[in-house]
Amino acid sequence: MSLEISYKRILRGPCMKLAFSLIYKSEQPLSIPQVGQGQFDIDDLVDIRLQFDQKIPATKPTTTYSTKPPLPVTVNISTKKTDRGKDVTVKFKVLCTKTKIVKQFICTDTWTDWVELGKGQLTFKDPCYTLDDIEVLFTVTKSGAVSFADLYDDTDIIDFNLSLEDNKVPVHKACLAAHSNKFKNMFTSVWKDINEGCVEIKGATHQTLQYIKDYMYLGRLPDVDVRPMLLFAIQYSMSNLKADCITKLVETVEFYSLYSLLEFACENNIPELTFALMLHTSAEMVHNAYEMKKNPPLEEPLPDA
């Protein structure tokens, strides 16, 4: 007996929300894992397909049920880049809102092996087993493949500094030019600071500059508020850093900080951040933010430092 799978798909820019339901009219396990009909593409960058594997547990459940015990089901995922995404690095993120499972992938040009996305239970509702709507949010981002990890600790061929008063963060010109069009243009023109092997950065802290270096060389963002890094990315035309900062801000926003983040986007003329919040923020979070603004607490939680 086959597993009946139904989908409801909602596209929102580089995101896809997929709700699926399962109906199973047998007590016997599937003889082989069943692949859901069809495949889905997201922003013409990634193709995905789902697989459902249902097995009866080897041991009898210890819980006593008033009806038939639930049957476990595992959801697996396989992805590949589309033709449009083959010349860029495509990152793929999956969030199951019900189970809070978050997984991230780097997509390849061919179908990946099946990777477990999560587990659920088919519950018996006469005359069949069902799994009610499970919503999964898929998000894709693309970036150029730039890596300078091997040079992070290098001191022999360092040829530039990001300067802030008495503090300096040593970097390589090639790394700056690869990440920033503005620095690239500086290095090919007559620029006093550039010729002296440094550029003075105003309006940033030494810690922020160190985070910028970590991102350029290692591709990682810190677990702190990245708004100062976003402003730096805009000032120095660092498109990948800008996109990744916006993604992190949207993914980590809470209802109590939503209003201030929107204010930040408007004050600094960052329509991409505003639009990303429109795409990703749930109706529940918007309502909670509205209620808090209407009845503010005595002390508003502070963002991460």
C-alpha positions, 0 to 999 in steps of 0.5 A, a space after each residue: 500500500 503506497 503512501 499518499 502525499 499532498 503538497 501545498 507550496 507558497 513561493 516568496 522570493 528566494 524562499 519557499 514554504 512547503 506544507 505536506 500531509 501524509 495518508 497511509 492506509 496500512 499497518 505494514 511498513 513501506 517495502 522501500 522508501 517512497 519519493 514524493 511526486 515531482 520536484 520543486 525549484 527555488 528562485 531558479 537556483 536549487 531543485 529539491 525532492 523529498 523522500 518518505 521512509 516509514 518503518 514499524 519499530 522493532 520493539 513494541 511500544 511501552 505506552 498504552 494507546 486507546 487506539 492503534 499506536 503511531 507509526 514513525 516516518 522519516 523525511 529525507 531531502 536531496 538537492 542540486 543546483 539548477 543550470 542558473 546556479 552552477 557558476 556561484 556558491 549556493 547555500 540552502 537552509 531548511 527550517 521546520 517551524 513545528 520541530 524547530 529543526 534547522 539544517 544548512 547545505 552547500 548545493 552541488 551540481 548533481 543530486 546529493 545523497 538523501 539527507 535526513 530532514 526530520 522525523 514525525 509520527 503517523 497517527 491513526 484516525 479511522 480508517 487510516 494513518 495521517 500526518 497533519 500539515 507539516 510546514 517547512 521553510 526553504 531559503 537559498 542564497 548565492 555568493 561568489 566562491 571567495 576563500 582566504 582561510 589559509 592566509 588568515 594567520 599569515 604575517 609574511 605577505 601582509 601588505 595592508 591595514 584597516 586602521 582605527 586610531 591606535 589600533 590596526 587590523 592587518 589584512 591582504 589587499 587581494 582579500 579586500 579587493 576580492 570582497 569589496 569593489 570600493 577597495 578594489 577601485 582604491 587600489 587601482 587609483 591614487 589614494 593617499 591612505 592606500 599608498 601608505 599601506 592603510 586606510 582609516 576606518 571611521 565610525 567602527 570599533 576595533 572588534 567590528 574590524 576584527 569581525 570583518 576580517 574573520 568574515 573575509 578570510 573564514 566566511 563566518 559571522 559572529 553570534 552578536 548583533 551584526 548591524 555595525 558589520 552591515 553598515 560597513 558592508 554598505 559603506 565599502 560595497 561588500 555585497 556578500 557580507 551585506 547579504 549574509 548580515 541581512 540574512 542573519 538579522 532576519 533569522 535571529 530577530 525576535 518580536 521584541 526587537 522587530 520594531 527597532 530593526 525596522 527603524 534601523 533599516 529605514 534610518 539607514 536606507 536599507 530596503 533589502 533588509 525591510 523587504 527581507 523582514 516582509 518575506 520572512 516575518 510570521 504574522 504571529 511575530 508581527 502581532 506580538 511586536 504590535 502588542 508589545 508596542 501598544 503595551 510596552 514592558 517596563 524594560 525592553 530586552 537589549 539586543 546582543 552586544 
